Amino acid sequence: MTGRPSLPPLVKGVALGLLAVAALVGLAFLLNRGSQTRLDGAILKTRTIATDEKASIAVVDFRIKNPARALFLVKEVTLTAICADGKPVDGKPVPQSDLDRVLEYNPLAGPRFNPVLRTREKLTGGTEVDRTAAGSFPLSDQELQARRNLILKIQDADGVTVEIPEKPVR
């Protein structure tokens, strides 16, 4: 017999079954793609302001987008500076009213370009916004400017935390 070799019926059945399962898993993944709570974003501009010899404020302007269909309800916004020695230092959030006063007293730092991202702010699916965040650090202005990185952390009310680094992680 010189015909093509044929696979046994059992192998054909298993192969078709695996193909059907893979198609169902792929379909389920595609249908649920927009239901995860997440944000995409980038830090656009960072400024530092010395408040005294051993303290300073970092002001971050950023753009965030909620690509999911799920609502992102902001619970907390924080900034963490990664110092030159690699040690992380958390900043205390600065409210918009205090930030406006600091910027008014330091005109060389420039104005506040966007509203501060606030607790309980709702970011619906497909929303893209520009916002500001500020953190007060127990670091001198020179130490804060010599940092390795600055990380913006935005926590959702459900517990999901999104981290947006100032510089790309290498």
C-alpha positions in Angstrom: 0.0 0.0 0.0 1.5 3.3 -1.1 -1.1 5.8 0.3 -0.5 8.5 2.8 -0.2 7.3 6.4 -3.3 8.0 8.5 -3.6 8.8 12.1 -5.5 6.5 14.4 -9.1 7.7 15.2 -8.2 8.2 18.9 -5.3 10.6 18.1 -7.6 12.6 15.7 -10.3 12.8 18.4 -7.8 14.0 21.1 -6.3 16.6 18.7 -9.8 18.0 17.8 -10.7 18.1 21.5 -7.6 20.0 22.4 -8.2 22.4 19.5 -11.8 23.0 20.7 -10.6 23.7 24.3 -7.9 26.1 23.1 -10.6 28.0 21.1 -12.9 28.3 24.1 -10.1 29.5 26.4 -9.1 32.1 23.8 -12.7 33.3 23.4 -13.1 33.5 27.2 -9.9 35.6 27.5 -11.0 38.0 24.7 -14.4 38.5 26.3 -13.0 39.2 29.7 -10.1 41.4 28.5 -11.7 44.7 29.6 -13.0 43.6 33.0 -9.7 43.9 34.9 -9.3 46.9 37.1 -6.1 48.7 35.9 -4.7 52.0 34.7 -2.2 52.9 32.0 -0.2 56.0 32.5 2.9 58.0 32.2 4.6 60.8 34.3 4.9 63.8 32.0 6.7 66.3 34.2 8.3 66.4 37.7 9.3 69.4 39.7 10.9 69.7 43.2 10.5 72.5 45.7 12.6 73.0 48.8 10.5 73.7 51.8 13.4 73.8 54.3 17.0 72.4 54.6 15.8 68.8 55.2 12.4 68.7 53.5 11.1 69.2 50.0 8.0 68.5 47.8 7.9 66.6 44.5 5.1 67.8 42.2 4.2 65.3 39.4 2.1 65.9 36.4 0.9 62.7 34.8 -1.6 61.3 32.3 -3.7 58.2 33.1 -6.1 56.1 31.1 -8.6 53.5 32.3 -8.6 51.0 29.3 -10.9 48.6 31.1 -14.7 48.6 31.2 -14.6 48.5 35.0 -14.8 51.6 37.1 -11.5 52.6 38.9 -12.4 54.4 42.2 -9.3 56.1 43.6 -8.7 55.2 47.3 -5.2 56.6 47.8 -2.5 58.4 45.8 1.1 58.3 47.0 4.6 59.1 45.8 7.7 57.1 46.6 11.2 58.4 45.9 14.0 55.8 45.3 17.1 57.6 46.6 20.5 57.6 45.0 21.5 54.8 47.5 18.5 52.7 46.4 16.5 53.3 49.6 12.7 54.0 49.1 11.2 57.0 50.9 7.5 57.5 51.0 6.1 61.0 50.6 3.1 62.3 52.5 0.4 63.4 50.1 0.0 67.2 49.7 -3.6 68.4 49.3 -4.5 70.7 46.4 -5.1 73.7 48.7 -1.7 73.4 50.3 0.0 72.7 46.9 -1.6 75.9 45.5 -0.2 77.9 48.4 3.3 76.4 48.0 3.3 77.1 44.3 2.1 80.7 44.9 5.0 81.3 47.3 7.5 79.7 44.8 6.6 81.2 41.4 9.8 79.8 39.8 8.3 76.3 40.2 5.4 77.2 37.9 1.7 76.9 38.3 -0.4 73.8 38.9 -1.3 72.7 35.4 -4.0 70.1 36.3 -6.3 69.2 39.2 -4.8 67.0 41.9 -6.0 63.4 41.6 -8.3 63.0 44.7 -9.5 60.3 46.9 -12.9 58.9 45.7 -12.3 60.2 42.1 -14.0 58.0 39.6 -12.3 57.0 36.4 -14.8 55.3 34.2 -13.8 52.9 31.4 -12.2 54.6 28.5 -11.4 57.8 30.4 -8.1 59.5 29.9 -7.2 62.5 32.2 -4.2 64.6 33.1 -3.7 65.1 36.8 -1.2 66.3 39.4 0.1 64.6 42.6 2.4 66.0 45.2 4.3 64.4 48.0 6.3 65.9 50.9 9.6 64.1 51.6 12.0 64.3 54.5 14.8 64.8 52.0 16.7 67.9 51.0 16.0 69.3 47.6 19.4 68.1 46.4 18.7 64.6 47.7 15.3 64.5 46.0 16.8 65.8 42.7 19.5 63.1 42.9 17.0 60.3 43.2 17.1 57.2 41.0 13.4 57.2 40.4 10.0 58.5 41.5 7.0 56.1 41.6 3.4 57.2 41.6 1.1 54.7 43.3 -2.6 54.8 42.7 -4.7 52.4 44.7 -8.3 51.4 43.7 -11.0 51.0 46.3 -11.0 47.2 45.6 -7.3 47.0 46.6 -5.6 47.0 43.2 -2.5 49.2 43.2 -1.1 50.7 40.0 2.5 51.9 40.0 3.7 54.4 37.4 7.5 55.0 37.4 8.9 58.3 36.4 11.7 56.7 34.5 11.6 53.4 32.6 12.8 50.5 34.7 15.9 48.9 33.2 
